[in-house]
Amino acid sequence: MQLQEPAAPTSLSERAYGAIQDKLIMLEIPPMSPVDEVALVESLEVGRTPVREALKRLEVDRLVVSYPRRGTFATAVDITDLAYISEIRVQLEPLAARRAAEGSGGTTLRAGLAELADATATLDVPALTREELMRWDMRVHRSIYRAAGNPHLEDTLVRYDNLATRIFCLFLDRMPGFDRHVGEHVGLLRAIADGDGERAATLAHEHVVGFEKAIREVV
């Protein structure tokens, strides 16, 4: 099953934003390292203005931080932030799952989640690279957010899932039982596809709590 591609960027600034965001989330630009604007301009084949506009947005997203006369840096991955991020996600992820199950985003999206559940169930997790695992994890979460049918909720959850994914990427190699984490996605997706809002909300809550616990066990 092919990954669903996001909508094509509508401007150079949007393209730069998406590309740099991806580099930050996947730790291609490591935490606390300087962001090389010149290298980004060259690699993305855009002007300096789109890159700077993208970096301003990424600062709002807490993925970069700028210092006068020092430049722009990828933000640190601070384990103390995990509690703050989880505090928000534990409230909003169940809400999104419940809305998606109740059909807020439409039956077509729910049918797509059923297909995604089947595809996730057949994944050969040990054969996947770290990047492939992370991208699949992000795909599952973003599919649920979209199916919730609330663009403001979707935008908020994407922002915090991005921050959680950076933490996930940093500690994944030390985390046992990733198969179980992927398996939790299957049950959650099927609960939504079946229209069981109560179970979907419960599973989403357990998923976020379990993620935080798993990270803390290896720190």
N, C-alpha and C positions, 0 to 999 in steps of 0.2 A: 504494500500500500504506500503510495507516494505521499511525502509530506506536503501539506497544503501550503502553497506559497503565499506570503503576504501580498497585499496590493502593491503595485509598482509605485515607487516614490513619485510625487508630483512636481518636485523641484530638486535642484542640486543640493539645497540645504537639507531637504528630507533624506536624500540619498546619503549624504555625508553623515547625517544623524544616525540613520540605521546602521551604517557600516561601522562607525566608531563605537556605537553602543554595543554592537556584537563583539568587537575586539575587547571591550572592557568586561563584558559579562563572561566571556570565555577565557578571560585572563591572558589573552594574547598581549594586551597591555597590562602588565602585572600591577597589583596594588602598590600604591605609593610611588610608582615610577613616573617620570616626566612624560608628558604627551608631546610628541614631536610634531608640531604643526606642519613643518616643511615636508616631512616624510609622508604625512597623511595627504597633503595636497598632491604630492607626486603619485602615491599609490592609488588614491581614489580618482585621480585625474579630474579634480575640480579646483576652483580657485580658493584663495585664502579666505574670502568672505564666507562662503558656505561652510567651511570648516569651523570658522570662529562662531558663526551662528549656531552650528550644531553643538559646539562645546558649551555655549551659554545654556542651551536646553539641557545638556547632560549634567551641568552643575545643579540645575533645579532638581534633576533626578537623583542627585547625590552620588553620581558615578565619577565625577571629577570635581576638583576644587582648584580655584585659581588664586594665586598670590601676587600682589603687585611687585613688579620687577624680578619675580622669580619664575613665573610661568604657570602652566597648568599641569596638574598631577592627577593620576588615578587615585581615587579615595582608598583609604586603607580598608581591609576586610577585618573589622574589629568584632570579636566574638561577643562583646557586650551589646553590639547592635542586634544580635540575633533575638534577644528577648523583646526588644522594641518592635522588630519586624514581625515576630510571631504574634505579639499582642494584637497587632492590626489584622494579620492574616487569619488568625483563629476566629475572628468575628466576621470577616468579609468572605472568606472562602466558602464557609457553609451557606452564607446568603446567596452567593453566586450559584452554588450547586443546587440549592433548593429552587431558585428561580428558573434555572435551566431545566430541572425536572418537571416543573409546573408548566413548561411550554412557553415561557416568556419570550424566548427567541425564535419560536416556530418549530413545527414538527420536522422540517427538513434538517435543521441543525441537530435535533435529537437523534434522527436517523443516522446522521453522520457520526455522532458519538458512539452509537452501537457498532458501527463499522470500525471505529477507532479502538473500541474495547476489544474486538476480535483480533485486530492487528497487533495490539499490545500483548494480548495473551499468547501470541505465537512468536514473540520476539526471542531471539537467541541472545539473551543479555550478555553472557560471558564473551561472546564474539564481537560485541560492539565496542568501539573506542569511547573514551571519556566524552569526546565532543558529540558523538552520535547519541550517547545516553542523555546528555544534557539537552540536546536539541529535541529529543523525543519527549523528555519530561516537560520542557517548555511548550511543546506542541499540545500536549494533553491539557495543561493548565489553561493555555490561551483559547483552546477550543471550548472549554467549559465557560470561561469568562464571556466569550462571544455569544454562546448559547443562552447566557443569562438575560440577554436582551436589554442591558442597561449600559450605554456607552461610558457613562461616568464611572460606574462601578468597574467596568472593564479596564479603563485607563488607570485607575487607582491600583487595581490588583496586578496589572502588568508591571507597573513601577516597582511594587514591593516584591513581586516574584523575580524580577531582575536582580534585586539586591540579594534575595535568598539564594538564587542560582549561583551568584559569585561565591557565596559561602560554601555552597554545595561543591562547586568545582575545586575549591581549595582543599577540601577535606575528603573528597570522594575516594581517593586511593587508599585512605585509611579506614574507610567505612565497610564493614562486612554486611552481608545480607542485602545487597542492593536488589537482588531478585524480588525480595519481599516488598520493597518500596515500589517497584514496577507493578507487582501484583496488586497492590492497593489501588492503583489507577484503574485496573480492570473492573474491580467491584464498584468503584465510584462511578465510572462511565456507564456501567450497566444499570446501576440504580437510577441514574439520570434518564437514560434511554427508556427505562420502564416506567418513568413518571412517578417514582417513589421519592418525593421531596424530603420526607422525614429521614429516610435511610441515607439519601445522598448528603444531606446536611451533616448527619452524624459521622459518616465516613470521611467527609472533607475535614471536619474538626479533628478526628483521630489522625488523619494524615499529617496535618500541620503540627500537631502535638508530637507525633512520632518522629517527624523530621527534626524538630528541635532537640528531642531527647537523643536521637542517633548522633547528631553533631556533637552534643556535649559529652557523650561517652568517649569520643576519640580526641577531644581537645586536651 
